[in-house]
Amino acid sequence: MTSRSAKSAGFTLIELMIAVAVFAALLALGLPSFQQLLKNYQVRVAAESVANGVQRARAEAVSRNSTIQFVLQGGTSWNVDYAVAANRGPNPIDSRLSTEGSANVVLAAVAADLATAATTITFNNLGQVAANADASPALSQITFNATASGANQILRVKIGAGGNTRVCDPSLPSTNVRYCP
């Protein structure tokens, strides 16, 4: 008959319970930071999406040799379509719903005077900002932040007079290239 060695390989139940307790404690410490990271990520997704939508409208205006508008809908939803209603088809050229990655983000969109609310910007066939068909003020700045507490990032999309678009961060020092007032 063979004898078994006194030591057995593996973990004891107590060692396993200690490892699970340590893992749970580390998870509890890291969870708030992870939630903040996710909320800040939603702000970034919304800002980048709107900036891309504005750039798409400008590019479509040039490529289609037509007047194209970018319109903010409810939340962070937007549409890119022909500015003249007679040219519009059943579907917009491009669109995005606020539920696509940024449902917990609110925005404030304003015209060049930074006091008047605005939702639309129109580009002519040269990619320059044109007057909106409904005579509303042209969109020039959009500020994004999270609705839920815990997020600490605020981003802005600024649209220049020539139609150039950039995402910037007002919380950075003024010497940083990504800063905006």
N, C-alpha and C positions, 0 to 999 in steps of 0.2 A: 504494500500500500504506500502511495506517495503522500508526503506531508505538505500541507499548504504553508506558504510563507506567512509570517506573522503580519507583514504589511500588505495591504491591498492597494491597488492603483485606483485613482479617482478622487472625487471630492466627497466629503461628509455632508450631511444635511445642514449642519451648523455653518460650515464654510459657504455653502451655496446660499443660505439665508443672509449671511453677512454681505456677500457679493451683490445680491438683489437689493438689499437695504442701501448700500453705497450707490448703486446705480440709480435708485429712486431719488436719493438725496441730490445727486448731480443733476438729474432731470428736472427736479423741482427748482433748483437754482438757475438753470439755463432757460426754462420755459418763458419767463417774462421777456427776456432778451430776444428770444426767437419770435415771440408774438409781435414785438416792436419791429423786428426786422421784416416780418411779413406785411405789416401795415405800411411801413415805409416803402416796401416794394410795390404795393398797390398804388401809392401816390406816384412813384416813378413810372409805372406802367401806364397810368392814365395820362400823365404829362407827355410821355414819349408817343403815345398813340395819337393824341390830339396834334402834336407837332408833326407827326408823320402824315396825318390827314390833311393838314394845311399845306404841307409840301406836295402831297399828292394832287391837291386841287390846283396848285400853281403849275405843276408839271403837266397835268391834263389840259389846262388852258392853253399852254404852249403847243403841246402835241396835237390837240384837236383844232387848233387855230380858232378858238371860240371863247366865250365868256363863261367861266366856271365858278361856282360858289361853294364855299365850305360853310356848313350850318351846324351849330351845336344844338342838339336836341336835349331832352331831359337827362339829368345826371351827367355822365361823361360820354353819352352817345353822340354820334355825329354822322353827317351825310356829305358826300361830295357829288354834285350834280350840275347840270347846265343851269345858268342863271336865268335864261329865258324859258318860261314855262312851256312854250310851244315846242321846244327842242327836247324836252324831257321824255324819257321812255317810261315804261311801267316800273322799272327798278332804277335806283340811283347808280351812278358810276362806281361808287364805293361807299361803304358804311361800316359803323362799328357800334355795338351795343355796350352800355355801361356794365352789363353783367359779365363781359369778357375780361375778367381779371381785375376790375377796379370798382366793384359795387360799393365799397365803403369809402369812397372818395367824393368830396364835394368840390365844386369849382366856382370861381367868381370871374366872369368874363366882362371886360370893359372896353370902351372905345379909347381913342387916342387921348381924350381929356382925363382919363382915369376915373371919371365919376359916372359916366353914362353907361348903363348896361348895354351889352351888344352880344349878338349871337351869330352874325353872318359876316363873312369877308368874301369879296368877289375879286377874281383875277381876270385881266384881259388876255388877249392872245399873245402878248409879249411877256406875260408873267408878272405884270405890275398890278398893284392894288387899284381897283376901279370902284366907282360908286355902286352901291348895292341897288338892285332893281327896285326894291321897295322903299328906297330913300332912307333906310335906317343907317345909323352910324356904323362904320366898319370896325370889326373886331381888331383889337391891337394887343391886348394882354389878357392872359388867363392865369389865375392863381389856383393852385391845387393844394388841398390838405385832407387829412383823413377825418372821417366822421367819428370814429371810435377813439376813445382815449388810449394813450400809450404810444401813438405815432408822434414823432417829433420832426418830421421832414415837411417842409413847405417848398414847393417848386413853382416856377412860373414859365409860361411859354410867352415869349415876346415876338411880335410880328412887326418887322420894320416897314417903313413906307414903301420900299422897293419890293416887299413881299418875302424878304428873307426871314426865316424862322429859327429860333434857338430856345433851348430849354436851359434855364439858369436857376440858381439857388440864392435867395436873398439873405440867407443866414451866414453865408461865407464872408470872409474879410474882403474889403473892396480891392485888395491887391490880387485876388484870385481871378483867373480868367473866366470862371464859371459864375462869378458874382453878377447880380443884377439888382438895381435899386427897386 
